[in-house]
Amino acid sequence: MLHWGYDEHNGPAHWKEVFPVANGDRQSPIDIKTEETKYDPSLRPLNPSYDPASAKIILNNGHSTSVEFDDTVNKSVLTGGPLSGTYRLRQIHFHWGSNDEAGSEHTVDGMKYAAEIGECNPQLNKITDRLDTIRIKGKKALFTNFDPSCLLPTSLDYWTYFGSLTVPPLLESVIWIVLREPISVCSEQLAKFRSLLSTAEDEVACCLLRNFRPPQPLRGREVRRN
């Protein structure tokens, strides 16, 4: 069984060996060609409603770092946009690259982002300041009273399309909503993500330098914008 990851021997090029859906018609991420997106007047504004008390833990699963939320009730939810129902927030996780020129999974007109390098993001510090406590794969720590809306840009204009998870099992069941305005991070913050280990305590230490999947073929799908 392939222990998937992002290295030469187990990276995205190999995922199809265990997860054939990797070659499916609805895979993510994609390159968003802005001139080819279609304005859809029926798309509504996004309406995020987050309760800081629903944040529970921060963890390192060896593939990324994530903040996990209590999704047993409608505490932190997203409605509006292309969504017909109410979606509970389960998790925030991050993707990054081995340098400051790449790291985003979705690209825009071929442009790779590392998130936008610039000013340090004081809101993101709430997360990067805690990464030392979960440096090793399998570590987790309490992470409470965090409002995820602090990571959103000023504008909630978006692109949307039907896609997939970008990590195995790559299920083609995702309504992607990609915000059009980037947020900024600084080099020091990205370096903290790269200092996380993809290895457990009893293994030879190996830094998680990159964890993004390259863009996948669009295969006739339409990308809409509000």
C-alpha positions as CSV (number, residue, x, y, z in Angstrom):
1,M,0.0,0.0,0.0
2,L,1.4,3.4,-1.0
3,H,2.0,5.7,2.0
4,W,1.2,8.8,0.0
5,G,3.1,12.0,0.4
6,Y,4.9,14.6,-1.6
7,D,8.3,13.1,-2.3
8,E,9.6,11.6,-5.6
9,H,8.6,8.0,-4.6
10,N,5.1,8.7,-3.2
11,G,4.1,12.2,-4.6
12,P,1.2,13.3,-6.7
13,A,2.5,11.5,-9.8
14,H,2.1,8.1,-8.0
15,W,-1.2,8.6,-6.3
16,K,-3.1,7.1,-9.3
17,E,-1.5,3.7,-8.6
18,V,-3.6,3.4,-5.5
19,F,-6.4,6.0,-6.2
20,P,-7.4,5.6,-9.8
21,V,-9.8,8.6,-9.4
22,A,-6.7,10.7,-9.6
23,N,-7.2,10.5,-13.4
24,G,-10.9,11.4,-13.1
25,D,-12.8,14.2,-14.9
26,R,-13.4,16.3,-11.8
27,Q,-10.0,16.6,-10.1
28,S,-8.6,19.6,-8.2
29,P,-6.7,21.9,-8.0
30,I,-6.9,23.6,-11.4
31,D,-5.4,26.6,-13.2
32,I,-8.2,29.3,-13.2
33,K,-8.0,31.2,-16.5
34,T,-9.7,34.4,-15.5
35,E,-10.8,35.3,-19.1
36,E,-12.6,32.0,-19.5
37,T,-14.5,32.2,-16.2
38,K,-18.2,32.8,-16.6
39,Y,-20.1,35.5,-14.7
40,D,-23.2,33.9,-13.1
41,P,-25.8,36.5,-11.7
42,S,-27.5,33.7,-9.8
43,L,-24.4,33.3,-7.5
44,R,-25.1,34.8,-4.1
45,P,-22.7,36.5,-1.7
46,L,-20.9,34.2,0.7
47,N,-22.1,34.3,4.3
48,P,-19.5,32.8,6.7
49,S,-20.6,32.7,10.4
50,Y,-17.9,31.5,12.7
51,D,-17.9,30.9,16.4
52,P,-14.3,31.1,17.9
53,A,-15.4,28.6,20.6
54,S,-15.8,25.9,18.0
55,A,-12.0,25.7,17.5
56,K,-10.6,22.7,19.3
57,I,-7.1,21.5,18.4
58,I,-4.1,22.1,16.1
59,L,-2.3,19.1,14.8
60,N,0.4,17.8,12.4
61,N,-0.7,14.7,10.5
62,G,2.5,14.4,8.5
63,H,0.9,15.9,5.3
64,S,-0.1,19.3,6.6
65,T,-1.0,21.2,9.7
66,S,-4.7,21.6,10.5
67,V,-7.0,23.3,12.9
68,E,-9.9,21.1,13.8
69,F,-13.3,22.5,14.7
70,D,-16.4,21.0,16.5
71,D,-18.8,20.3,13.7
72,T,-21.4,18.4,15.7
73,V,-23.8,21.4,15.7
74,N,-24.2,24.5,13.6
75,K,-21.7,26.7,15.4
76,S,-19.3,27.7,12.6
77,V,-21.0,27.5,9.2
78,L,-20.9,28.8,5.6
79,T,-24.0,29.5,3.6
80,G,-24.7,31.4,0.4
81,G,-22.5,31.5,-2.7
82,P,-23.1,28.4,-4.8
83,L,-24.2,26.4,-1.8
84,S,-27.8,25.3,-1.4
85,G,-27.5,24.2,2.2
86,T,-25.6,25.0,5.4
87,Y,-22.0,23.7,5.6
88,R,-20.3,23.2,9.0
89,L,-16.6,24.1,9.3
90,R,-14.6,20.9,10.1
91,Q,-11.1,21.9,9.4
92,I,-8.6,24.5,8.1
93,H,-5.4,23.2,6.7
94,F,-2.5,24.7,4.8
95,H,-0.5,24.0,1.7
96,W,3.0,25.5,1.0
97,G,6.0,25.1,-1.2
98,S,9.7,24.5,-0.7
99,N,10.4,28.2,-1.7
100,D,8.5,31.5,-1.6
101,E,7.6,31.3,-5.3
102,A,5.1,28.5,-5.1
103,G,2.9,26.6,-2.7
104,S,-0.7,27.4,-3.6
105,E,-2.6,24.5,-5.2
106,H,-4.9,26.5,-7.4
107,T,-3.1,28.8,-9.8
108,V,-4.6,31.9,-11.5
109,D,-3.7,32.5,-15.2
110,G,-0.7,30.2,-14.6
111,M,0.5,32.3,-11.6
112,K,1.7,30.3,-8.6
113,Y,1.2,31.9,-5.3
114,A,2.9,31.1,-2.0
115,A,0.0,32.9,-0.6
116,E,1.1,36.5,-1.4
117,I,4.5,37.2,0.0
118,G,4.5,40.5,1.7
119,E,3.7,41.8,5.1
120,C,3.6,39.4,8.0
121,N,0.0,38.5,8.7
122,P,-0.6,39.1,12.4
123,Q,-3.7,36.9,12.3
124,L,-1.7,34.0,10.9
125,N,0.7,34.4,13.7
126,K,-1.9,32.8,16.0
127,I,-1.3,29.6,14.1
128,T,2.5,29.9,13.2
129,D,3.3,30.7,16.8
130,R,2.0,27.3,17.8
131,L,3.7,25.2,15.2
132,D,6.7,24.5,17.4
133,T,4.5,22.5,19.8
134,I,3.3,20.2,17.0
135,R,6.6,19.9,15.0
136,I,6.5,16.1,14.9
137,K,4.0,14.0,12.9
138,G,1.2,12.9,15.1
139,K,1.5,15.8,17.6
140,K,-1.6,17.8,18.6
141,A,-2.3,20.6,21.0
142,L,-5.3,22.4,22.3
143,F,-6.2,25.4,20.1
144,T,-9.2,27.3,21.3
145,N,-10.9,30.6,20.9
146,F,-9.8,31.1,17.3
147,D,-12.0,33.0,14.8
148,P,-11.2,31.7,11.3
149,S,-12.8,34.7,9.6
150,C,-9.6,36.6,10.6
151,L,-7.8,34.8,7.8
152,L,-10.3,36.0,5.1
153,P,-9.5,38.8,2.7
154,T,-11.5,42.1,2.6
155,S,-13.4,41.0,-0.5
156,L,-15.3,37.7,-0.6
157,D,-15.7,37.7,-4.4
158,Y,-15.0,34.2,-5.6
159,W,-14.7,31.7,-8.4
160,T,-16.5,28.4,-8.0
161,Y,-16.4,25.0,-9.8
162,F,-17.0,21.3,-9.2
163,G,-13.9,19.5,-8.2
164,S,-12.3,17.1,-5.8
165,L,-10.2,16.7,-2.6
166,T,-6.6,17.6,-3.5
167,V,-5.3,14.8,-1.2
168,P,-6.1,11.1,-1.3
169,P,-8.7,9.7,-1.5
170,L,-9.2,12.5,-4.0
171,L,-13.0,12.1,-3.9
172,E,-14.9,14.1,-6.6
173,S,-17.4,15.6,-4.2
174,V,-16.2,19.2,-3.6
175,I,-17.9,22.5,-4.5
176,W,-14.7,24.6,-4.7
177,I,-15.0,28.3,-3.7
178,V,-11.8,30.1,-4.4
179,L,-11.6,33.7,-3.1
180,R,-10.3,36.1,-5.7
181,E,-8.4,38.4,-3.4
182,P,-5.1,36.9,-1.9
183,I,-4.0,37.5,1.6
184,S,-0.4,38.2,2.5
185,V,2.1,36.2,4.5
186,C,5.8,36.8,5.1
187,S,8.8,34.7,4.4
188,E,9.3,34.0,8.1
189,Q,5.8,32.6,8.5
190,L,6.2,30.3,5.5
191,A,9.5,29.1,6.9
192,K,7.7,28.0,10.1
193,F,5.4,25.8,8.1
194,R,8.4,24.2,6.3
195,S,10.0,23.4,9.7
196,L,7.2,20.9,10.4
197,L,8.3,17.3,10.2
198,S,6.6,14.7,8.0
199,T,8.1,12.0,10.3
200,A,7.1,10.6,13.7
201,E,9.2,10.6,16.8
202,D,10.8,7.2,16.1
203,E,11.7,8.0,12.5
204,V,14.6,9.9,10.9
205,A,13.6,13.5,11.0
206,C,12.4,14.9,7.6
207,C,11.0,18.3,7.1
208,L,7.7,18.8,5.2
209,L,9.1,21.2,2.7
210,R,6.2,21.1,0.3
211,N,2.7,19.7,0.2
212,F,0.8,20.9,-2.9
213,R,-0.7,19.0,-5.8
214,P,-0.1,20.5,-9.2
215,P,-3.1,21.7,-11.3
216,Q,-5.2,19.0,-13.0
217,P,-6.9,19.1,-16.4
218,L,-10.2,21.1,-16.5
219,R,-11.8,18.5,-18.8
220,G,-14.7,20.7,-20.0
221,R,-15.7,22.0,-16.6
222,E,-17.0,25.6,-16.2
223,V,-15.5,28.0,-13.7
224,R,-18.1,30.6,-12.6
225,R,-17.6,33.9,-10.8
226,N,-20.0,36.0,-8.8
